[in-house]
Amino acid sequence: LRDQLDRDRTYVEAMQSRLNALTTDFVNRDDPAQRNQISADRQKALAELERLKKAVEAGVKAIAALEEEARRAAVPPGWLR
């Protein structure tokens, strides 16, 4: 779960960088056709960023739930690290 959470957080950072680059590119373009394509790419990147943020949130909740379940089962804390 922690590895997946780390991967998702890395993807969030990468997607945020891509979104920033697309936003900059959109502002600097004059051609309407290119702006439309960049706008479509920005919308896709924004949707993917939101999906990844939800995955990170779900990962954090899953880890917390696992730790709570282990605590209730009297599992030593060091086993989960």
C-alpha positions as CSV (number, residue, x, y, z in Angstrom):
1,L,0.0,0.0,0.0
2,R,2.8,2.4,0.8
3,D,4.6,1.7,-2.5
4,Q,1.4,2.4,-4.4
5,L,0.8,5.6,-2.4
6,D,4.4,6.7,-3.2
7,R,3.9,6.0,-6.9
8,D,0.6,7.9,-6.9
9,R,2.1,10.9,-5.2
10,T,5.0,10.8,-7.8
11,Y,2.4,10.7,-10.6
12,V,0.5,13.6,-9.1
13,E,3.7,15.7,-9.1
14,A,4.4,14.7,-12.7
15,M,0.9,15.5,-13.8
16,Q,1.0,18.8,-12.1
17,S,4.2,19.7,-13.9
18,R,2.6,18.6,-17.2
19,L,-0.5,20.7,-16.5
20,N,1.7,23.7,-15.7
21,A,3.6,23.3,-18.9
22,L,0.4,23.0,-20.9
23,T,-1.0,26.1,-19.3
24,T,2.1,28.1,-20.2
25,D,2.1,26.7,-23.7
26,F,-1.6,27.6,-24.1
27,V,-1.0,31.2,-23.0
28,N,2.0,31.6,-25.4
29,R,0.2,30.3,-28.5
30,D,-1.6,32.6,-31.0
31,D,-2.9,30.0,-33.4
32,P,-6.5,29.1,-32.5
33,A,-6.1,25.5,-33.8
34,Q,-3.1,24.9,-31.6
35,R,-4.8,26.5,-28.6
36,N,-7.8,24.2,-29.1
37,Q,-5.5,21.1,-29.1
38,I,-3.6,22.3,-26.1
39,S,-6.8,23.1,-24.3
40,A,-8.1,19.6,-24.9
41,D,-4.8,18.2,-23.6
42,R,-5.1,20.4,-20.5
43,Q,-8.6,19.1,-19.8
44,K,-7.4,15.5,-20.1
45,A,-4.4,16.3,-17.8
46,L,-6.7,18.0,-15.3
47,A,-9.1,15.0,-15.2
48,E,-6.1,12.7,-14.7
49,L,-4.7,14.9,-11.9
50,E,-8.1,14.8,-10.1
51,R,-8.2,11.0,-10.5
52,L,-4.7,10.7,-9.1
53,K,-5.5,13.0,-6.2
54,K,-8.5,10.8,-5.3
55,A,-6.2,7.7,-5.5
56,V,-3.7,9.3,-3.1
57,E,-6.6,10.1,-0.7
58,A,-7.9,6.5,-1.0
59,G,-4.4,5.2,-0.4
60,V,-3.9,7.2,2.8
61,K,-7.3,6.0,4.0
62,A,-6.4,2.4,3.2
63,I,-3.2,2.6,5.1
64,A,-4.9,4.1,8.1
65,A,-7.6,1.4,8.0
66,L,-4.9,-1.3,7.8
67,E,-3.0,0.1,10.7
68,E,-6.2,0.3,12.8
69,E,-7.1,-3.2,11.9
70,A,-3.6,-4.4,12.9
71,R,-3.9,-2.5,16.1
72,R,-7.1,-4.2,17.0
73,A,-5.6,-7.5,16.2
74,A,-2.7,-6.8,18.6
75,V,-0.1,-6.8,15.8
76,P,3.2,-5.3,17.0
77,P,3.6,-1.8,15.4
78,G,7.1,-2.6,13.9
79,W,5.6,-5.3,11.7
80,L,3.8,-2.7,9.6
81,R,6.8,-0.6,8.8
